[in-house]
Amino acid sequence: MSNLFDVYPIYDIEPVKAQGSYLWDQNGIKYTDLYGGHAVISVGHCHPYYVEMLTKQMNAISFYSNSVRISLQEELAEKLGKLSGYPDYKLFLCNSGAEANENALKLASFHTGRTKVVAFKKGFHGRTAGAVAATDNPSIVAPVNYNRHVTFLPYNDVDAAENGIDDEACAVIVEGIQGVGGIHVATDEFLQTLRRKCNETGAVLILDSVQCGYGRTGKFFSHQFSGIHPDLMTMAKGMGNGFPIGGVLISPKFKASYGLLGTTFGGNHLACAAGVAVLDIMKNENLIDNAAKMGEYLMEGIRRIGGYKELRGRGLMIGIEYDFPVKELRNKLLFDHKLFTGVAGANTLRLLPSLALGKTEADAFLKALETEISSIHETTLNN
Ligand SMILES: Cc1ncc(COP(=O)(O)O)c(C=O)c1O
């Protein structure tokens, strides 16, 4: 019995060491990481350059408030703008994905003076007041969070978007690929319709890129496959490779003013050092291209193994939906094959590995999956 507030169902495994795409537990058992601690480990565990940047920063200065110049913030904003293809967008720094969405919704509301938010079924935007109200999961929306501002439309439904976004809408918030909802990729037509409707009605288009952003899909942002430009993009997870940091990229049409947004910890020295290290590594090691290449490699292997109902995703954001609950399959991958994976809903296995995943690690996963799928297949045939 511990004194922790018990909200997480956990595996009784304690990783005590990590390197690249591998983890070791307290008994020295080695695990291959196909999940990256839920899409967070972007450049690999304990990358030497990342460790060096953070150690140096820790020895120099870890924190001062946003009342002084922190040039690391400027370096991060410049590098992020360049690598993401949005050099003219401004950056607001915060600490998590939910907070990034909270600030994006506030900006949209300040900008338009409106309150109505259009969000999508099966979407997930975080657990703070505004973000959770825009999340389609009543079990995590407390009465105090519930508000009448949010309308949920079906995802990837062009007609619903055409009719459901009007000039009362302050924001349309959407994931380029729904993560928690099961790895559903937005179609080009859907995202282009959202862009056009926002242009017509004056609503602000927010692309929640917390899970599908930061190079994971083989482009910096997944919406870049569809050729649209959002007004606001939110990010977190991969941004700090484990150091808590979130951000909003903000189109030049938004005017900043002192006090409009703010945070104590957002943009602190350590978070920015982590953020800059991640962008440097992504660029120097071509990790976005690697995500595209390794994603294709994994997808090909999964297709060859077969036995699934649907294979979805882009780059290293992959969902394999089966026609049976995947809990046991995930446990077998973890305990028998020493492979970390994730799930989305009951029937979908979810892969969100580091963007630096190599062929050896991908092959280890494919071999284990093949063994387990053939064994499930044999059992079904024998029954
Ligand atoms: C798409 C998306 N938005 C927002 C969040 C919330 O991020 P955080 O847990 O950092 O608040 C998540 C977390 O899973 C997410 O997947």
The ligand as an SDF file (V2000), in Angstrom:
LIG
                    3D

 16 16  0  0  0  0  0  0  0  0999 V2000
   -3.7640   14.9080  -28.6920 C   0  0  0  0  0  0  0  0  0  0  0  0
   -3.4800   15.1900  -27.2630 C   0  0  0  0  0  0  0  0  0  0  0  0
   -3.7310   16.4210  -26.7720 N   0  0  0  0  0  0  0  0  0  0  0  0
   -3.4670   16.7260  -25.4830 C   0  0  0  0  0  0  0  0  0  0  0  0
   -2.9550   15.8100  -24.6140 C   0  0  0  0  0  0  0  0  0  0  0  0
   -2.6970   16.1820  -23.1780 C   0  0  0  0  0  0  0  0  0  0  0  0
   -1.3410   16.3060  -22.9510 O   0  0  0  0  0  0  0  0  0  0  0  0
   -0.7870   16.3480  -21.4380 P   0  0  0  0  0  0  0  0  0  0  0  0
   -1.0150   14.9960  -20.8590 O   0  0  0  0  0  0  0  0  0  0  0  0
    0.6680   16.7000  -21.6100 O   0  0  0  0  0  0  0  0  0  0  0  0
   -1.5390   17.4080  -20.7270 O   0  0  0  0  0  0  0  0  0  0  0  0
   -2.6840   14.5070  -25.0750 C   0  0  0  0  0  0  0  0  0  0  0  0
   -2.1510   13.4830  -24.1530 C   0  0  0  0  0  0  0  0  0  0  0  0
   -2.2100   12.3010  -24.3800 O   0  0  0  0  0  0  0  0  0  0  0  0
   -2.9620   14.1930  -26.4330 C   0  0  0  0  0  0  0  0  0  0  0  0
   -2.7280   12.9610  -26.9170 O   0  0  0  0  0  0  0  0  0  0  0  0
  1  2  1  0
  2  3  1  0
  2 15  2  0
  3  4  2  0
  4  5  1  0
  5  6  1  0
  5 12  2  0
  6  7  1  0
  7  8  1  0
  8  9  2  0
  8 10  1  0
  8 11  1  0
 12 13  1  0
 12 15  1  0
 13 14  2  0
 15 16  1  0
M  END
$$$$
